[in-house]
Amino acid sequence: MKLKMIAAAAAALMTAVPAYADLTIPALNYRTGPYAPSGIPYADGYSDYMTLLNERDGGIGGERINVLECETGYNTEKGVECYEQTKGQGSLLYIPQSTGITYQLIPKASADGIPVWSMAYGRTSAVNGKVFEWIFNLPVTYWDGASVAVKYAMEQEGGSLEGKKIALVYHNSAYGKEPIRTLEALAAKHGFEFVPIAVDHPGQEQKSQWLQIRRERPDYVFMWGWGVMNSVAIQEAANIRYPMDKFIGVWWSGSEADVVPAGEGANGYKSLTFHGAGTDFPALQEIKTTVIDAGKNAGDGSKWGEVGYNRGVYAAAMTAEAIRQAQEKTGNAAITAADMRDALENLTVSDARFEEIGLGGFAPAVSQTCGAHSTPRLAAVQQWNAADKTWTVLTDYIEPDFEIIDPLIQEDSMAYATEAGITPRECN
């Protein structure tokens, strides 16, 4: 009788614990806390695209995708806990969704042999694949973004920023501090005054910062913000009547959640972006019909087509392409984390391939190499129209000033290599 009870209990436990799919991708999301307005759309877009692949194609290469969500609240300690809890469950890739978490995972994941993709955030010098073998930050970095913003402002000023003043309103964290070094170098090169202005977590109180901006009267304000900080900053800018067409946020400061709360006051606000806006893409339409209309969506469906949602779709699409290419290279449907790393390092997504997956014109082509773990390193500028509540991409994709940025990447990455005792590998 006792053996039967033990057997029954074991059977019940096996039934209660779900089997993990061969293609397990942990999602370090934050649907709660002050950063939830920015975190929810991304999380929904990422999960919904993967659900589309599962529902329409049966997964990738015959293997279903298991998106393993873990709530971090955009808290570094919780993010590391999520990593430790999930890394032994067949995890192929970590997308930390936080620069702070990324910095903590760089040594951990590298030692564990699991790739980390900090998509357009994290440690910029991870571009150097000779040093950061397991870390990727495609398609663009914060230093690239800072340079693109300066180049755009220069174009608006007729080709010169000499004697101008640019303020940076930044989240007082590793994330917010990332562009400072680049902006200092660009200020020295182009002769503009650079004024960094910190905003402490979570950014709900910014009166003093915007009083400083009113006193300083900068020609441009750049913003490296996140979550509620963004919407508060845009409202404060509107309150002091700062010209919105001179206010440019990084790609994490340019979503509907950032501008809608300010109403008409946000009209004309600009931000960087590395992908398309809106829902006029076949893949987005398929998500609507196959996932959302079928009630299989991750959220309530209201974020579909928002900038943050589309960013989640981009991340999921690139993840899926890396999985496919790993399967093709190895001949195995059930790939390993090492296979995923190799695929990310050699990831190629052409314009034609973007068309094939229903995202034609959505983003520039990607072509990774051993030595360059971020490509194509381009960004565009988009602008908010408060009347019809839409973002419009104003520019073509713009190259950063590689002559300034690449030496900084080399210097920082080699300093890290020395500190961590890493011998940079050769890349043919």
C-alpha positions in Angstrom: 0.0 0.0 0.0 2.8 2.4 0.9 4.6 1.7 -2.4 1.3 2.3 -4.3 0.9 5.6 -2.5 4.5 6.7 -3.4 4.0 5.7 -7.0 0.7 7.6 -7.1 2.4 10.7 -5.6 5.2 10.5 -8.1 2.8 10.2 -11.0 0.8 13.2 -9.7 4.0 15.2 -9.4 5.0 14.3 -13.0 1.6 15.4 -14.2 1.8 18.7 -12.3 5.2 19.6 -13.6 5.2 20.6 -17.3 7.7 19.1 -19.6 10.1 21.7 -21.0 10.2 22.2 -24.7 13.5 21.6 -26.5 13.5 25.3 -27.6 13.4 27.0 -24.2 13.9 30.8 -24.2 13.7 32.5 -20.8 12.0 35.9 -20.9 13.2 38.2 -18.1 10.2 40.5 -18.3 8.8 43.2 -16.0 5.0 43.6 -16.1 4.9 45.2 -12.6 6.4 48.3 -11.0 7.3 51.8 -12.3 8.8 50.4 -15.5 5.8 48.2 -16.4 4.4 50.7 -19.0 7.6 50.1 -21.0 8.0 46.4 -20.2 4.5 45.1 -20.9 4.3 45.9 -24.7 7.7 44.4 -25.3 6.8 41.2 -23.3 3.5 40.9 -25.2 5.1 41.3 -28.6 7.9 38.8 -28.0 5.5 36.1 -26.6 2.9 36.7 -29.3 5.4 36.3 -32.2 6.6 33.0 -30.6 3.0 31.9 -30.2 2.4 32.7 -33.9 5.3 30.3 -34.8 3.9 27.6 -32.5 0.3 27.9 -33.8 1.1 28.4 -37.5 4.3 26.4 -38.0 4.4 24.0 -35.0 7.4 25.9 -33.7 10.7 26.0 -35.5 12.1 22.9 -37.2 9.4 20.8 -35.7 10.2 21.8 -32.1 7.8 24.0 -30.2 9.1 27.1 -28.5 8.8 27.5 -24.7 8.9 31.1 -23.6 9.8 30.8 -20.0 8.6 34.1 -18.3 10.3 35.3 -15.1 9.2 38.6 -13.6 12.1 40.9 -12.6 10.4 44.2 -12.0 13.4 45.7 -13.7 15.3 44.9 -10.6 18.9 43.7 -11.1 18.9 41.3 -8.1 15.6 39.7 -9.2 17.0 39.4 -12.7 20.0 37.5 -11.5 17.6 35.2 -9.5 15.6 34.5 -12.6 18.8 33.6 -14.4 19.8 31.2 -11.7 16.3 29.6 -11.5 16.0 29.0 -15.2 19.5 28.4 -16.6 19.4 24.6 -15.9 16.1 24.2 -17.9 17.6 23.9 -21.3 17.8 27.7 -21.7 19.2 28.6 -25.1 19.5 32.4 -24.8 19.0 35.2 -22.3 17.6 38.6 -23.2 17.9 40.5 -19.9 15.8 43.6 -20.8 18.0 45.7 -18.4 21.5 47.1 -18.6 22.0 46.4 -14.9 21.0 42.8 -15.3 23.2 42.5 -18.4 26.3 43.7 -16.6 25.7 41.0 -13.9 25.1 38.2 -16.4 28.1 38.9 -18.6 30.6 36.9 -16.4 28.0 34.4 -15.2 26.5 33.4 -18.6 30.0 33.4 -20.2 31.2 30.9 -17.6 28.0 28.8 -18.0 28.2 28.8 -21.8 24.8 30.5 -22.4 24.6 33.4 -24.9 23.2 36.8 -23.7 21.6 39.2 -26.2 21.2 42.7 -24.8 19.3 44.1 -27.7 20.5 47.7 -28.3 21.4 48.1 -24.6 23.8 46.7 -22.1 27.6 47.0 -22.3 28.4 48.8 -25.6 31.9 47.4 -25.8 30.4 43.9 -26.1 30.5 44.7 -29.8 34.0 43.3 -29.6 33.4 39.6 -30.0 37.0 38.8 -29.6 36.6 39.6 -25.9 32.9 39.0 -25.3 32.5 35.6 -26.9 29.0 34.9 -25.4 27.6 38.4 -25.4 25.7 40.2 -28.2 24.2 43.6 -28.5 22.9 43.8 -32.1 21.5 45.7 -34.0 22.8 49.0 -32.5 24.5 50.3 -29.3 24.0 53.3 -27.0 27.2 54.9 -28.2 25.9 54.6 -31.8 22.6 56.1 -30.7 24.3 59.1 -29.0 26.3 59.7 -32.2 23.2 59.4 -34.5 21.3 61.9 -32.3 24.3 64.4 -32.6 24.5 63.8 -36.3 20.8 64.4 -36.7 21.0 67.6 -34.6 23.9 68.8 -36.7 21.9 68.3 -39.9 19.1 70.3 -38.4 21.5 73.1 -37.6 22.9 73.3 -41.1 25.9 71.1 -40.5 27.5 72.6 -37.4 26.9 72.5 -33.6 29.7 74.9 -32.8 28.7 77.0 -29.8 25.5 75.1 -29.3 24.4 73.4 -26.0 23.1 69.9 -25.7 21.6 68.6 -22.4 21.3 64.9 -21.6 18.4 63.9 -19.2 19.4 60.5 -18.1 18.3 57.7 -15.8 20.9 57.6 -13.0 21.9 54.0 -13.6 24.4 52.0 -15.7 21.9 52.3 -18.5 21.5 56.1 -18.4 25.2 56.7 -18.0 26.1 54.7 -21.1 26.0 57.6 -23.7 27.9 60.1 -21.5 31.4 59.1 -22.6 30.4 59.3 -26.3 28.7 62.7 -25.9 31.7 64.1 -24.2 34.0 63.0 -27.0 31.5 64.3 -29.6 31.2 67.7 -27.8 35.0 68.0 -27.9 35.0 67.2 -31.7 32.1 69.4 -32.7 32.5 72.3 -30.3 29.1 72.1 -28.4 28.6 72.3 -24.7 27.4 69.1 -23.1 25.3 69.3 -19.9 24.4 65.9 -18.2 21.4 66.0 -15.9 20.7 62.9 -13.8 17.3 61.7 -12.8 17.1 59.2 -9.9 15.0 56.1 -9.9 12.2 55.8 -10.7 12.0 59.3 -12.2 8.6 60.5 -10.9 10.0 63.8 -9.6 11.9 65.9 -12.1 10.9 69.5 -11.2 14.5 70.6 -10.4 16.0 69.0 -13.5 13.5 70.9 -15.8 14.0 74.1 -13.9 17.7 73.7 -14.7 16.9 73.1 -18.3 14.8 76.3 -18.4 17.8 78.2 -16.9 20.4 76.5 -19.2 18.3 77.0 -22.4 19.9 74.1 -24.3 19.5 74.0 -28.0 18.7 70.3 -27.8 17.7 67.9 -25.0 18.5 64.2 -25.4 16.9 61.6 -23.1 18.1 58.2 -21.9 15.0 57.3 -19.8 12.8 54.4 -19.1 9.4 53.7 -17.7 7.5 56.4 -15.9 10.6 58.7 -16.1 9.9 59.2 -19.8 6.3 60.3 -19.5 7.1 62.6 -16.6 10.0 64.2 -18.5 7.9 64.8 -21.6 5.1 66.4 -19.4 7.7 68.6 -17.6 9.1 69.6 -21.0 5.6 70.6 -22.1 5.1 72.5 -18.9 8.1 74.7 -19.5 7.2 74.9 -23.2 10.4 73.4 -24.4 10.2 72.9 -28.2 9.4 69.2 -28.7 11.1 69.0 -32.1 14.4 69.7 -30.2 13.7 67.0 -27.6 15.1 63.6 -28.8 14.9 60.4 -26.8 16.8 57.1 -27.2 14.8 54.2 -28.6 13.8 53.2 -25.0 12.3 56.7 -24.6 10.1 56.6 -27.7 6.9 54.6 -27.2 3.2 55.3 -26.8 3.5 54.9 -23.1 5.9 57.8 -23.0 4.0 60.3 -25.0 0.2 59.6 -24.6 0.1 60.8 -20.9 1.2 64.3 -22.0 -1.6 64.6 -24.6 -1.2 67.5 -27.1 1.9 68.6 -25.1 3.9 65.7 -26.5 3.2 66.6 -30.2 6.4 66.8 -32.2 8.5 64.8 -29.7 11.2 62.7 -31.4 13.1 59.6 -30.6 15.6 57.2 -32.2 14.4 53.8 -33.4 15.9 50.7 -35.1 12.7 49.3 -36.6 9.4 50.2 -38.2 6.3 51.7 -36.6 2.6 50.7 -36.9 0.9 47.5 -38.0 1.3 47.6 -41.8 3.4 44.4 -41.9 2.1 41.0 -42.8 3.7 39.4 -39.7 1.8 41.9 -37.5 -1.4 41.1 -39.3 -0.9 37.4 -38.8 -0.3 37.9 -35.1 -3.6 39.7 -34.9 -5.6 37.0 -36.7 -3.8 33.9 -35.5 -2.9 34.9 -31.9 -4.9 37.9 -30.6 -8.2 37.2 -32.3 -8.0 33.6 -31.2 -7.5 34.6 -27.6 -4.0 33.1 -27.3 -2.1 36.4 -26.8 0.2 37.0 -23.8 -1.5 40.3 -22.7 -4.8 41.9 -23.3 -4.1 42.7 -27.0 -4.2 46.4 -26.5 -0.5 46.9 -27.1 -0.5 45.3 -30.6 1.4 47.6 -33.0 2.8 49.9 -30.4 6.5 50.7 -30.6 7.3 48.5 -27.6 5.2 45.7 -29.0 7.0 45.9 -32.3 10.3 45.8 -30.5 9.3 42.6 -28.9 8.4 41.2 -32.3 11.8 42.2 -33.6 13.6 40.5 -30.8 11.5 37.3 -31.3 12.0 37.3 -35.0 15.8 37.6 -34.7 15.8 34.9 -32.0 13.8 32.6 -34.3 16.1 33.3 -37.2 19.1 32.4 -35.1 17.4 29.1 -34.0 16.6 28.2 -37.6 20.2 28.9 -38.7 21.5 26.9 -35.8 19.3 24.0 -36.8 20.4 24.2 -40.4 24.1 24.3 -39.4 24.0 21.4 -37.0 21.3 19.3 -38.7 19.6 19.0 -35.3 16.2 20.4 -34.4 17.0 20.3 -30.7 19.9 22.7 -30.5 22.2 23.6 -27.6 23.1 26.9 -26.1 26.5 26.6 -27.8 24.8 26.1 -31.1 22.7 29.2 -30.5 25.9 31.2 -29.7 27.5 30.1 -33.0 24.3 31.0 -34.9 24.1 34.5 -33.3 27.7 35.1 -34.2 27.0 34.3 -37.8 23.5 35.5 -38.0 22.5 36.8 -41.4 19.0 38.2 -42.1 18.8 39.8 -45.5 16.2 42.3 -46.8 14.8 39.3 -48.8 14.5 37.2 -45.6 12.7 40.0 -43.8 10.2 40.0 -46.7 9.8 36.2 -46.4 8.9 36.4 -42.7 6.4 39.2 -43.2 8.6 42.0 -42.0 9.7 43.6 -45.3 11.0 47.1 -44.7 10.7 46.6 -40.9 14.4 46.9 -40.1 17.8 47.0 -41.8 19.5 43.7 -42.8 21.7 42.0 -40.2 25.0 40.3 -40.8 27.0 39.3 -37.7 30.7 38.3 -37.5 33.0 36.9 -34.9 34.6 40.2 -34.3 31.5 42.4 -34.5 28.6 41.3 -32.2 26.4 44.2 -33.2 25.3 45.0 -36.7 24.3 47.0 -38.7 24.6 49.7 -36.0 22.1 52.1 -37.6 19.3 54.2 -36.2 16.5 56.4 -37.6 14.6 59.3 -36.1 10.8 59.1 -35.5 8.3 61.7 -34.5 5.1 61.6 -32.5 1.9 63.1 -33.9 -0.5 63.6 -31.0 -3.5 64.3 -33.1 -3.7 60.8 -34.7 -1.5 59.1 -32.1 1.0 57.7 -34.5 4.8 57.6 -34.9 6.3 58.6 -38.2 9.8 57.6 -39.2 11.4 60.9 -40.4 14.8 59.8 -41.7 16.6 57.0 -43.4 18.8 54.8 -41.1 21.8 56.9 -40.1 25.4 55.7 -39.5 27.1 56.8 -36.3 30.5 58.4 -36.2 32.6 55.2 -36.2 35.9 57.2 -36.0 34.9 58.3 -32.5 33.0 55.2 -31.3 35.1 52.3 -32.4 38.3 53.4 -30.6 36.2 53.8 -27.5 34.9 50.3 -27.9 38.4 48.9 -28.4 39.7 50.8 -25.3 36.8 49.7 -23.0 36.7 46.1 -24.2 40.4 45.6 -23.8 40.3 47.2 -20.3 37.6 44.6 -19.5 39.7 41.8 -20.9 42.7 42.8 -18.7 40.5 43.1 -15.6 38.8 39.7 -16.3 41.9 37.9 -17.3 40.6 37.2 -20.8 42.9 36.6 -23.8 41.1 38.0 -26.8 40.5 35.2 -29.4 41.5 35.4 -33.0 38.7 36.1 -35.6 39.4 35.1 -39.2 
